[in-house]
Amino acid sequence: AMSEPSEQEPGRVRNGRRIQDLCSAIARAATKRAQGKLSSIGLSSAAHSLIRVIGEREDMTLTEAAKVLRVESATLSSLAVRLERDGLLTREVSPNDKRAMFLKLTTHARNLGKQGDQIMAIEAADVTHQLSEGEQAQLVTMLERVLQNLEPTKPGG
């Protein structure tokens, strides 16, 4: 049986659940909309995210990309294999560490990435179009604090 929230904190419990539900709903709705638009250029939202992350920095390994995207390396590995098969990604052995493989974007991937970025910029603007700049900044700050509550504390942090 679920334990009942204490009498002092029903508001905090209710608000916590509401925040979780809203954040999930926002993420699902935004992903669904973006996915529809990205599929028109032949990308999944996951593929676009990976292309964006690799494009931001040369010499990135799969493990590093997984950390940035907050996903498991295994999840990303199958996506990388598909992108490589589709001619969007190549893997190069690191000159410094023969075991490390750098992910490199092809020209085609860079072009698709730019198109995807434009699509996502429009989507991102739509998310907040009814909020003032100040409200947007406040919401971002508050959500960052909520996320910090949920993440394990970093050593030395």
C-alpha positions as CSV (number, residue, x, y, z in Angstrom):
1,A,0.0,0.0,0.0
2,M,1.2,3.5,-0.8
3,S,1.9,5.6,2.3
4,E,-0.1,8.7,2.6
5,P,1.8,12.0,2.4
6,S,2.3,13.7,5.8
7,E,-0.3,16.4,6.8
8,Q,2.4,19.2,6.6
9,E,3.3,18.5,3.0
10,P,0.3,17.7,0.8
11,G,1.0,20.8,-1.2
12,R,4.6,20.0,-1.8
13,V,3.7,16.4,-2.8
14,R,0.9,17.5,-5.1
15,N,3.1,20.2,-6.7
16,G,6.0,17.8,-7.1
17,R,3.8,15.3,-8.9
18,R,2.3,18.1,-11.1
19,I,5.8,19.3,-12.0
20,Q,6.8,15.8,-13.0
21,D,3.6,15.3,-15.0
22,L,4.0,18.7,-16.8
23,C,7.7,18.1,-17.6
24,S,6.9,14.7,-19.0
25,A,4.0,16.0,-21.1
26,I,6.0,18.9,-22.4
27,A,8.9,16.6,-23.4
28,R,6.5,14.1,-25.1
29,A,4.6,16.8,-27.0
30,A,7.7,18.7,-28.1
31,T,9.4,15.4,-29.2
32,K,6.3,14.3,-31.1
33,R,6.0,17.7,-32.9
34,A,9.7,17.9,-33.6
35,Q,9.8,14.2,-34.8
36,G,7.1,14.9,-37.3
37,K,9.0,17.9,-38.7
38,L,12.4,16.2,-38.7
39,S,11.1,13.1,-40.4
40,S,10.4,15.4,-43.4
41,I,14.2,15.7,-43.9
42,G,14.8,12.0,-43.0
43,L,16.1,12.4,-39.5
44,S,14.8,11.1,-36.1
45,S,15.1,13.5,-33.2
46,A,17.7,11.2,-31.7
47,A,19.8,11.3,-34.9
48,H,19.5,15.1,-35.0
49,S,20.7,15.3,-31.4
50,L,23.7,13.1,-32.1
51,I,24.6,15.1,-35.2
52,R,24.3,18.3,-33.3
53,V,26.5,17.1,-30.5
54,I,29.2,15.7,-32.8
55,G,29.1,18.9,-34.9
56,E,29.7,21.1,-31.9
57,R,33.1,19.4,-31.2
58,E,35.6,17.6,-33.3
59,D,37.2,14.4,-32.0
60,M,34.2,13.2,-29.9
61,T,33.9,9.5,-28.9
62,L,30.6,7.6,-28.5
63,T,31.1,7.6,-24.7
64,E,31.5,11.3,-24.6
65,A,28.5,11.9,-26.8
66,A,26.4,9.6,-24.6
67,K,27.4,11.7,-21.5
68,V,26.5,15.0,-23.2
69,L,23.1,13.5,-24.4
70,R,22.5,11.8,-21.0
71,V,21.9,8.4,-22.6
72,E,23.6,5.0,-22.3
73,S,26.5,4.3,-24.6
74,A,24.7,1.1,-25.8
75,T,21.6,3.1,-26.8
76,L,23.8,5.5,-28.8
77,S,25.9,2.7,-30.4
78,S,23.0,1.3,-32.4
79,L,22.1,4.8,-33.6
80,A,25.7,5.4,-34.6
81,V,25.7,2.2,-36.6
82,R,22.6,3.3,-38.5
83,L,24.0,6.7,-39.2
84,E,27.2,5.2,-40.4
85,R,25.2,2.8,-42.7
86,D,23.2,5.8,-44.0
87,G,26.4,7.7,-44.9
88,L,26.0,10.4,-42.2
89,L,28.8,9.3,-39.9
90,T,32.3,7.8,-40.1
91,R,34.5,6.4,-37.3
92,E,38.2,7.2,-37.2
93,V,40.8,5.7,-34.9
94,S,42.2,8.3,-32.5
95,P,45.9,9.1,-33.2
96,N,46.5,9.3,-29.4
97,D,44.6,6.2,-28.3
98,K,44.2,3.3,-30.8
99,R,41.3,1.9,-28.8
100,A,39.3,5.2,-29.1
101,M,37.1,5.8,-32.1
102,F,36.2,9.4,-33.0
103,L,32.8,10.0,-34.6
104,K,33.0,12.2,-37.7
105,L,30.1,13.8,-39.6
106,T,29.9,13.6,-43.4
107,T,29.1,16.7,-45.4
108,H,25.6,15.3,-46.0
109,A,25.2,15.0,-42.2
110,R,26.3,18.6,-41.6
111,N,23.8,19.9,-44.2
112,L,21.0,17.8,-42.6
113,G,22.1,19.0,-39.2
114,K,21.7,22.6,-40.3
115,Q,18.3,22.0,-41.7
116,G,17.4,20.2,-38.4
117,D,18.7,23.1,-36.4
118,Q,16.4,25.5,-38.2
119,I,13.4,23.2,-37.6
120,M,14.3,22.9,-33.9
121,A,14.8,26.6,-33.5
122,I,11.3,27.3,-34.7
123,E,10.0,24.5,-32.4
124,A,11.9,26.0,-29.4
125,A,10.5,29.4,-30.1
126,D,7.0,28.0,-30.2
127,V,7.5,26.4,-26.7
128,T,7.8,29.8,-25.0
129,H,5.9,32.2,-27.3
130,Q,3.3,33.1,-24.7
131,L,5.9,33.9,-22.0
132,S,7.9,37.1,-21.6
133,E,11.7,37.0,-21.7
134,G,11.7,37.4,-18.0
135,E,9.2,34.6,-17.4
136,Q,11.3,32.3,-19.7
137,A,14.5,33.1,-17.7
138,Q,12.7,32.4,-14.4
139,L,11.2,29.1,-15.6
140,V,14.6,28.0,-16.9
141,T,16.2,28.8,-13.6
142,M,13.6,27.0,-11.6
143,L,13.6,23.9,-13.8
144,E,17.4,23.8,-13.5
145,R,17.1,23.8,-9.7
146,V,14.4,21.0,-9.9
147,L,16.8,18.9,-12.0
148,Q,19.7,19.5,-9.5
149,N,17.4,18.1,-6.8
150,L,17.0,14.9,-8.7
151,E,20.6,14.3,-9.8
152,P,23.2,12.6,-7.6
153,T,25.6,15.1,-6.2
154,K,28.9,15.3,-8.1
155,P,32.0,14.7,-6.0
156,G,33.6,18.0,-5.1
157,G,30.4,19.9,-6.1
